[in-house]
Amino acid sequence: MASLPELVYTTPQGGTIHKYELTGGKSSFLRYLGCYLGSCKFCNDLEEATVYLENTETTNY
C-alpha cells in the first residue's frame, strides 16, 4: 500500500511541493507534485518540481 502524500516545501507565495509514492504493477515510483493556484504537475525529482513551481509563480504573479 502506498503511503500518504508528504508536504516537502511551501513557498512564500503559497506554492507547494508534495512527495508521492506511486505504485505501478510490481514497481514503486517516487514522484513530486508541484502546485500553485490550481496549476499542478507531477515531476520525476525535487529539482524539476522546484523549477516548475518557480516558473509557474513567476508567470502568474
PDB file of N, CA, C and O in Angstrom:
ATOM      1  N   MET A   1       0.847  -1.184   0.000  1.00  0.00           N
ATOM      2  CA  MET A   1       0.000   0.000   0.000  1.00  0.00           C
ATOM      3  C   MET A   1       0.893   1.249   0.000  1.00  0.00           C
ATOM      4  O   MET A   1       1.866   1.324   0.750  1.00  0.00           O
ATOM      5  N   ALA A   2       0.556   2.211  -0.837  1.00  0.00           N
ATOM      6  CA  ALA A   2       1.331   3.449  -0.934  1.00  0.00           C
ATOM      7  C   ALA A   2       1.077   4.331   0.293  1.00  0.00           C
ATOM      8  O   ALA A   2      -0.005   4.326   0.879  1.00  0.00           O
ATOM      9  N   SER A   3       2.103   5.077   0.650  1.00  0.00           N
ATOM     10  CA  SER A   3       1.964   5.980   1.786  1.00  0.00           C
ATOM     11  C   SER A   3       1.224   7.245   1.367  1.00  0.00           C
ATOM     12  O   SER A   3       1.037   7.499   0.177  1.00  0.00           O
ATOM     13  N   LEU A   4       0.812   8.025   2.336  1.00  0.00           N
ATOM     14  CA  LEU A   4       0.121   9.280   2.063  1.00  0.00           C
ATOM     15  C   LEU A   4       1.087  10.311   1.504  1.00  0.00           C
ATOM     16  O   LEU A   4       2.286  10.241   1.776  1.00  0.00           O
ATOM     17  N   PRO A   5       0.585  11.272   0.725  1.00  0.00           N
ATOM     18  CA  PRO A   5       1.453  12.348   0.229  1.00  0.00           C
ATOM     19  C   PRO A   5       2.083  13.104   1.397  1.00  0.00           C
ATOM     20  O   PRO A   5       1.466  13.271   2.449  1.00  0.00           O
ATOM     21  N   GLU A   6       3.308  13.551   1.198  1.00  0.00           N
ATOM     22  CA  GLU A   6       4.040  14.259   2.242  1.00  0.00           C
ATOM     23  C   GLU A   6       4.440  15.645   1.732  1.00  0.00           C
ATOM     24  O   GLU A   6       5.065  15.766   0.678  1.00  0.00           O
ATOM     25  N   LEU A   7       4.080  16.684   2.481  1.00  0.00           N
ATOM     26  CA  LEU A   7       4.459  18.045   2.133  1.00  0.00           C
ATOM     27  C   LEU A   7       5.965  18.199   2.293  1.00  0.00           C
ATOM     28  O   LEU A   7       6.518  17.934   3.360  1.00  0.00           O
ATOM     29  N   VAL A   8       6.624  18.634   1.213  1.00  0.00           N
ATOM     30  CA  VAL A   8       8.072  18.772   1.224  1.00  0.00           C
ATOM     31  C   VAL A   8       8.484  20.234   1.326  1.00  0.00           C
ATOM     32  O   VAL A   8       9.459  20.565   2.000  1.00  0.00           O
ATOM     33  N   TYR A   9       7.737  21.111   0.653  1.00  0.00           N
ATOM     34  CA  TYR A   9       8.163  22.509   0.556  1.00  0.00           C
ATOM     35  C   TYR A   9       6.956  23.407   0.310  1.00  0.00           C
ATOM     36  O   TYR A   9       6.041  23.034  -0.424  1.00  0.00           O
ATOM     37  N   THR A  10       6.954  24.583   0.918  1.00  0.00           N
ATOM     38  CA  THR A  10       5.941  25.608   0.691  1.00  0.00           C
ATOM     39  C   THR A  10       6.646  26.926   0.413  1.00  0.00           C
ATOM     40  O   THR A  10       7.572  27.299   1.133  1.00  0.00           O
ATOM     41  N   THR A  11       6.213  27.633  -0.627  1.00  0.00           N
ATOM     42  CA  THR A  11       6.820  28.922  -0.960  1.00  0.00           C
ATOM     43  C   THR A  11       6.083  30.047  -0.247  1.00  0.00           C
ATOM     44  O   THR A  11       4.951  29.856   0.198  1.00  0.00           O
ATOM     45  N   PRO A  12       6.703  31.212  -0.132  1.00  0.00           N
ATOM     46  CA  PRO A  12       6.023  32.361   0.479  1.00  0.00           C
ATOM     47  C   PRO A  12       4.770  32.791  -0.293  1.00  0.00           C
ATOM     48  O   PRO A  12       3.856  33.374   0.290  1.00  0.00           O
ATOM     49  N   GLN A  13       4.721  32.509  -1.594  1.00  0.00           N
ATOM     50  CA  GLN A  13       3.557  32.867  -2.418  1.00  0.00           C
ATOM     51  C   GLN A  13       2.428  31.846  -2.312  1.00  0.00           C
ATOM     52  O   GLN A  13       1.336  32.084  -2.829  1.00  0.00           O
ATOM     53  N   GLY A  14       2.669  30.719  -1.652  1.00  0.00           N
ATOM     54  CA  GLY A  14       1.627  29.716  -1.450  1.00  0.00           C
ATOM     55  C   GLY A  14       1.767  28.470  -2.303  1.00  0.00           C
ATOM     56  O   GLY A  14       0.911  27.588  -2.237  1.00  0.00           O
ATOM     57  N   GLY A  15       2.813  28.371  -3.097  1.00  0.00           N
ATOM     58  CA  GLY A  15       3.044  27.162  -3.883  1.00  0.00           C
ATOM     59  C   GLY A  15       3.488  26.026  -2.981  1.00  0.00           C
ATOM     60  O   GLY A  15       4.098  26.258  -1.937  1.00  0.00           O
ATOM     61  N   THR A  16       3.184  24.795  -3.379  1.00  0.00           N
ATOM     62  CA  THR A  16       3.560  23.637  -2.574  1.00  0.00           C
ATOM     63  C   THR A  16       4.179  22.549  -3.437  1.00  0.00           C
ATOM     64  O   THR A  16       3.909  22.447  -4.634  1.00  0.00           O
ATOM     65  N   ILE A  17       5.011  21.743  -2.803  1.00  0.00           N
ATOM     66  CA  ILE A  17       5.539  20.529  -3.415  1.00  0.00           C
ATOM     67  C   ILE A  17       5.274  19.391  -2.449  1.00  0.00           C
ATOM     68  O   ILE A  17       5.668  19.445  -1.284  1.00  0.00           O
ATOM     69  N   HIS A  18       4.600  18.356  -2.944  1.00  0.00           N
ATOM     70  CA  HIS A  18       4.322  17.160  -2.159  1.00  0.00           C
ATOM     71  C   HIS A  18       5.073  15.984  -2.763  1.00  0.00           C
ATOM     72  O   HIS A  18       5.271  15.923  -3.977  1.00  0.00           O
ATOM     73  N   LYS A  19       5.488  15.058  -1.923  1.00  0.00           N
ATOM     74  CA  LYS A  19       6.158  13.837  -2.360  1.00  0.00           C
ATOM     75  C   LYS A  19       5.134  12.705  -2.350  1.00  0.00           C
ATOM     76  O   LYS A  19       4.435  12.503  -1.358  1.00  0.00           O
ATOM     77  N   TYR A  20       5.049  11.965  -3.461  1.00  0.00           N
ATOM     78  CA  TYR A  20       4.109  10.862  -3.604  1.00  0.00           C
ATOM     79  C   TYR A  20       4.852   9.580  -3.909  1.00  0.00           C
ATOM     80  O   TYR A  20       5.775   9.568  -4.723  1.00  0.00           O
ATOM     81  N   GLU A  21       4.455   8.506  -3.262  1.00  0.00           N
ATOM     82  CA  GLU A  21       4.925   7.186  -3.647  1.00  0.00           C
ATOM     83  C   GLU A  21       3.795   6.529  -4.426  1.00  0.00           C
ATOM     84  O   GLU A  21       2.727   6.259  -3.877  1.00  0.00           O
ATOM     85  N   LEU A  22       4.035   6.273  -5.709  1.00  0.00           N
ATOM     86  CA  LEU A  22       3.032   5.678  -6.576  1.00  0.00           C
ATOM     87  C   LEU A  22       3.456   4.266  -6.933  1.00  0.00           C
ATOM     88  O   LEU A  22       4.646   3.992  -7.092  1.00  0.00           O
ATOM     89  N   THR A  23       2.488   3.369  -7.059  1.00  0.00           N
ATOM     90  CA  THR A  23       2.796   2.005  -7.449  1.00  0.00           C
ATOM     91  C   THR A  23       2.247   1.745  -8.838  1.00  0.00           C
ATOM     92  O   THR A  23       1.187   2.248  -9.211  1.00  0.00           O
ATOM     93  N   GLY A  24       2.981   0.959  -9.588  1.00  0.00           N
ATOM     94  CA  GLY A  24       2.563   0.557 -10.920  1.00  0.00           C
ATOM     95  C   GLY A  24       3.023  -0.863 -11.165  1.00  0.00           C
ATOM     96  O   GLY A  24       4.212  -1.107 -11.371  1.00  0.00           O
ATOM     97  N   GLY A  25       2.100  -1.793 -11.145  1.00  0.00           N
ATOM     98  CA  GLY A  25       2.487  -3.196 -11.270  1.00  0.00           C
ATOM     99  C   GLY A  25       3.240  -3.633 -10.030  1.00  0.00           C
ATOM    100  O   GLY A  25       2.734  -3.525  -8.913  1.00  0.00           O
ATOM    101  N   LYS A  26       4.458  -4.129 -10.234  1.00  0.00           N
ATOM    102  CA  LYS A  26       5.274  -4.586  -9.107  1.00  0.00           C
ATOM    103  C   LYS A  26       6.303  -3.545  -8.689  1.00  0.00           C
ATOM    104  O   LYS A  26       7.131  -3.805  -7.816  1.00  0.00           O
ATOM    105  N   SER A  27       6.258  -2.385  -9.299  1.00  0.00           N
ATOM    106  CA  SER A  27       7.240  -1.332  -9.013  1.00  0.00           C
ATOM    107  C   SER A  27       6.619  -0.189  -8.226  1.00  0.00           C
ATOM    108  O   SER A  27       5.411   0.042  -8.270  1.00  0.00           O
ATOM    109  N   SER A  28       7.474   0.510  -7.514  1.00  0.00           N
ATOM    110  CA  SER A  28       7.084   1.712  -6.778  1.00  0.00           C
ATOM    111  C   SER A  28       7.847   2.890  -7.361  1.00  0.00           C
ATOM    112  O   SER A  28       9.027   2.767  -7.690  1.00  0.00           O
ATOM    113  N   PHE A  29       7.191   4.011  -7.488  1.00  0.00           N
ATOM    114  CA  PHE A  29       7.807   5.195  -8.053  1.00  0.00           C
ATOM    115  C   PHE A  29       7.646   6.365  -7.091  1.00  0.00           C
ATOM    116  O   PHE A  29       6.589   6.535  -6.484  1.00  0.00           O
ATOM    117  N   LEU A  30       8.686   7.163  -6.953  1.00  0.00           N
ATOM    118  CA  LEU A  30       8.638   8.358  -6.123  1.00  0.00           C
ATOM    119  C   LEU A  30       8.488   9.550  -7.054  1.00  0.00           C
ATOM    120  O   LEU A  30       9.347   9.777  -7.907  1.00  0.00           O
ATOM    121  N   ARG A  31       7.411  10.316  -6.905  1.00  0.00           N
ATOM    122  CA  ARG A  31       7.150  11.477  -7.748  1.00  0.00           C
ATOM    123  C   ARG A  31       6.880  12.682  -6.860  1.00  0.00           C
ATOM    124  O   ARG A  31       6.497  12.542  -5.699  1.00  0.00           O
ATOM    125  N   TYR A  32       7.084  13.855  -7.418  1.00  0.00           N
ATOM    126  CA  TYR A  32       6.855  15.110  -6.713  1.00  0.00           C
ATOM    127  C   TYR A  32       5.783  15.887  -7.461  1.00  0.00           C
ATOM    128  O   TYR A  32       5.807  15.965  -8.690  1.00  0.00           O
ATOM    129  N   LEU A  33       4.840  16.463  -6.717  1.00  0.00           N
ATOM    130  CA  LEU A  33       3.754  17.232  -7.308  1.00  0.00           C
ATOM    131  C   LEU A  33       3.917  18.687  -6.907  1.00  0.00           C
ATOM    132  O   LEU A  33       3.798  19.032  -5.731  1.00  0.00           O
ATOM    133  N   GLY A  34       4.193  19.550  -7.899  1.00  0.00           N
ATOM    134  CA  GLY A  34       4.296  20.983  -7.664  1.00  0.00           C
ATOM    135  C   GLY A  34       2.981  21.651  -8.018  1.00  0.00           C
ATOM    136  O   GLY A  34       2.447  21.420  -9.103  1.00  0.00           O
ATOM    137  N   CYS A  35       2.445  22.476  -7.123  1.00  0.00           N
ATOM    138  CA  CYS A  35       1.151  23.133  -7.353  1.00  0.00           C
ATOM    139  C   CYS A  35       1.206  24.603  -6.963  1.00  0.00           C
ATOM    140  O   CYS A  35       1.824  24.983  -5.969  1.00  0.00           O
ATOM    141  N   TYR A  36       0.538  25.420  -7.779  1.00  0.00           N
ATOM    142  CA  TYR A  36       0.380  26.841  -7.469  1.00  0.00           C
ATOM    143  C   TYR A  36      -0.899  27.333  -8.123  1.00  0.00           C
ATOM    144  O   TYR A  36      -1.051  27.232  -9.341  1.00  0.00           O
ATOM    145  N   LEU A  37      -1.816  27.863  -7.335  1.00  0.00           N
ATOM    146  CA  LEU A  37      -3.098  28.396  -7.794  1.00  0.00           C
ATOM    147  C   LEU A  37      -3.854  27.425  -8.703  1.00  0.00           C
ATOM    148  O   LEU A  37      -4.416  27.830  -9.721  1.00  0.00           O
ATOM    149  N   GLY A  38      -3.864  26.145  -8.332  1.00  0.00           N
ATOM    150  CA  GLY A  38      -4.608  25.140  -9.082  1.00  0.00           C
ATOM    151  C   GLY A  38      -3.886  24.564 -10.282  1.00  0.00           C
ATOM    152  O   GLY A  38      -4.405  23.660 -10.938  1.00  0.00           O
ATOM    153  N   SER A  39      -2.716  25.060 -10.578  1.00  0.00           N
ATOM    154  CA  SER A  39      -1.906  24.520 -11.666  1.00  0.00           C
ATOM    155  C   SER A  39      -0.901  23.548 -11.065  1.00  0.00           C
ATOM    156  O   SER A  39      -0.032  23.949 -10.291  1.00  0.00           O
ATOM    157  N   CYS A  40      -1.017  22.266 -11.421  1.00  0.00           N
ATOM    158  CA  CYS A  40      -0.177  21.233 -10.812  1.00  0.00           C
ATOM    159  C   CYS A  40       0.505  20.383 -11.869  1.00  0.00           C
ATOM    160  O   CYS A  40       0.006  20.226 -12.984  1.00  0.00           O
ATOM    161  N   LYS A  41       1.667  19.833 -11.493  1.00  0.00           N
ATOM    162  CA  LYS A  41       2.409  18.960 -12.401  1.00  0.00           C
ATOM    163  C   LYS A  41       3.190  17.926 -11.590  1.00  0.00           C
ATOM    164  O   LYS A  41       3.872  18.259 -10.621  1.00  0.00           O
ATOM    165  N   PHE A  42       3.072  16.644 -12.016  1.00  0.00           N
ATOM    166  CA  PHE A  42       3.899  15.595 -11.432  1.00  0.00           C
ATOM    167  C   PHE A  42       5.279  15.671 -12.058  1.00  0.00           C
ATOM    168  O   PHE A  42       5.407  15.797 -13.276  1.00  0.00           O
ATOM    169  N   CYS A  43       6.312  15.596 -11.230  1.00  0.00           N
ATOM    170  CA  CYS A  43       7.702  15.682 -11.681  1.00  0.00           C
ATOM    171  C   CYS A  43       8.480  14.473 -11.185  1.00  0.00           C
ATOM    172  O   CYS A  43       8.095  13.835 -10.205  1.00  0.00           O
ATOM    173  N   ASN A  44       9.580  14.162 -11.869  1.00  0.00           N
ATOM    174  CA  ASN A  44      10.384  12.992 -11.519  1.00  0.00           C
ATOM    175  C   ASN A  44      11.295  13.216 -10.323  1.00  0.00           C
ATOM    176  O   ASN A  44      11.665  12.260  -9.641  1.00  0.00           O
ATOM    177  N   ASP A  45      11.666  14.478 -10.057  1.00  0.00           N
ATOM    178  CA  ASP A  45      12.537  14.743  -8.909  1.00  0.00           C
ATOM    179  C   ASP A  45      12.210  16.115  -8.318  1.00  0.00           C
ATOM    180  O   ASP A  45      11.457  16.899  -8.895  1.00  0.00           O
ATOM    181  N   LEU A  46      12.799  16.377  -7.153  1.00  0.00           N
ATOM    182  CA  LEU A  46      12.526  17.617  -6.429  1.00  0.00           C
ATOM    183  C   LEU A  46      12.998  18.840  -7.211  1.00  0.00           C
ATOM    184  O   LEU A  46      12.339  19.880  -7.192  1.00  0.00           O
ATOM    185  N   GLU A  47      14.126  18.725  -7.892  1.00  0.00           N
ATOM    186  CA  GLU A  47      14.650  19.849  -8.660  1.00  0.00           C
ATOM    187  C   GLU A  47      13.689  20.244  -9.793  1.00  0.00           C
ATOM    188  O   GLU A  47      13.439  21.429 -10.013  1.00  0.00           O
ATOM    189  N   GLU A  48      13.162  19.264 -10.496  1.00  0.00           N
ATOM    190  CA  GLU A  48      12.210  19.538 -11.576  1.00  0.00           C
ATOM    191  C   GLU A  48      10.944  20.207 -11.034  1.00  0.00           C
ATOM    192  O   GLU A  48      10.422  21.136 -11.651  1.00  0.00           O
ATOM    193  N   ALA A  49      10.455  19.746  -9.895  1.00  0.00           N
ATOM    194  CA  ALA A  49       9.259  20.329  -9.277  1.00  0.00           C
ATOM    195  C   ALA A  49       9.526  21.760  -8.825  1.00  0.00           C
ATOM    196  O   ALA A  49       8.656  22.622  -8.949  1.00  0.00           O
ATOM    197  N   THR A  50      10.719  22.017  -8.302  1.00  0.00           N
ATOM    198  CA  THR A  50      11.089  23.362  -7.850  1.00  0.00           C
ATOM    199  C   THR A  50      11.156  24.328  -9.027  1.00  0.00           C
ATOM    200  O   THR A  50      10.664  25.453  -8.937  1.00  0.00           O
ATOM    201  N   VAL A  51      11.757  23.898 -10.120  1.00  0.00           N
ATOM    202  CA  VAL A  51      11.843  24.739 -11.324  1.00  0.00           C
ATOM    203  C   VAL A  51      10.446  25.017 -11.871  1.00  0.00           C
ATOM    204  O   VAL A  51      10.139  26.148 -12.246  1.00  0.00           O
ATOM    205  N   TYR A  52       9.601  23.991 -11.916  1.00  0.00           N
ATOM    206  CA  TYR A  52       8.218  24.174 -12.384  1.00  0.00           C
ATOM    207  C   TYR A  52       7.491  25.205 -11.527  1.00  0.00           C
ATOM    208  O   TYR A  52       6.810  26.090 -12.045  1.00  0.00           O
ATOM    209  N   LEU A  53       7.643  25.080 -10.227  1.00  0.00           N
ATOM    210  CA  LEU A  53       6.976  25.992  -9.297  1.00  0.00           C
ATOM    211  C   LEU A  53       7.475  27.424  -9.473  1.00  0.00           C
ATOM    212  O   LEU A  53       6.674  28.359  -9.499  1.00  0.00           O
ATOM    213  N   GLU A  54       8.780  27.600  -9.592  1.00  0.00           N
ATOM    214  CA  GLU A  54       9.347  28.944  -9.802  1.00  0.00           C
ATOM    215  C   GLU A  54       8.805  29.573 -11.085  1.00  0.00           C
ATOM    216  O   GLU A  54       8.430  30.745 -11.089  1.00  0.00           O
ATOM    217  N   ASN A  55       8.761  28.807 -12.162  1.00  0.00           N
ATOM    218  CA  ASN A  55       8.253  29.317 -13.432  1.00  0.00           C
ATOM    219  C   ASN A  55       6.762  29.628 -13.374  1.00  0.00           C
ATOM    220  O   ASN A  55       6.322  30.636 -13.925  1.00  0.00           O
ATOM    221  N   THR A  56       5.991  28.789 -12.724  1.00  0.00           N
ATOM    222  CA  THR A  56       4.547  28.988 -12.613  1.00  0.00           C
ATOM    223  C   THR A  56       4.227  30.216 -11.749  1.00  0.00           C
ATOM    224  O   THR A  56       3.352  31.008 -12.098  1.00  0.00           O
ATOM    225  N   GLU A  57       4.922  30.368 -10.642  1.00  0.00           N
ATOM    226  CA  GLU A  57       4.672  31.514  -9.768  1.00  0.00           C
ATOM    227  C   GLU A  57       5.082  32.819 -10.464  1.00  0.00           C
ATOM    228  O   GLU A  57       4.431  33.845 -10.270  1.00  0.00           O
ATOM    229  N   THR A  58       6.128  32.794 -11.253  1.00  0.00           N
ATOM    230  CA  THR A  58       6.597  33.990 -11.956  1.00  0.00           C
ATOM    231  C   THR A  58       5.592  34.426 -13.016  1.00  0.00           C
ATOM    232  O   THR A  58       5.320  35.619 -13.149  1.00  0.00           O
ATOM    233  N   THR A  59       5.040  33.488 -13.768  1.00  0.00           N
ATOM    234  CA  THR A  59       4.104  33.836 -14.843  1.00  0.00           C
ATOM    235  C   THR A  59       2.739  34.227 -14.318  1.00  0.00           C
ATOM    236  O   THR A  59       2.016  34.968 -14.984  1.00  0.00           O
ATOM    237  N   ASN A  60       2.364  33.747 -13.135  1.00  0.00           N
ATOM    238  CA  ASN A  60       1.049  34.060 -12.570  1.00  0.00           C
ATOM    239  C   ASN A  60       1.085  35.164 -11.537  1.00  0.00           C
ATOM    240  O   ASN A  60       0.064  35.439 -10.907  1.00  0.00           O
ATOM    241  N   TYR A  61       2.220  35.805 -11.341  1.00  0.00           N
ATOM    242  CA  TYR A  61       2.381  36.787 -10.294  1.00  0.00           C
ATOM    243  C   TYR A  61       1.893  38.126 -10.696  1.00  0.00           C
ATOM    244  O   TYR A  61       1.962  39.071  -9.909  1.00  0.00           O
TER     245      TYR A  61
END
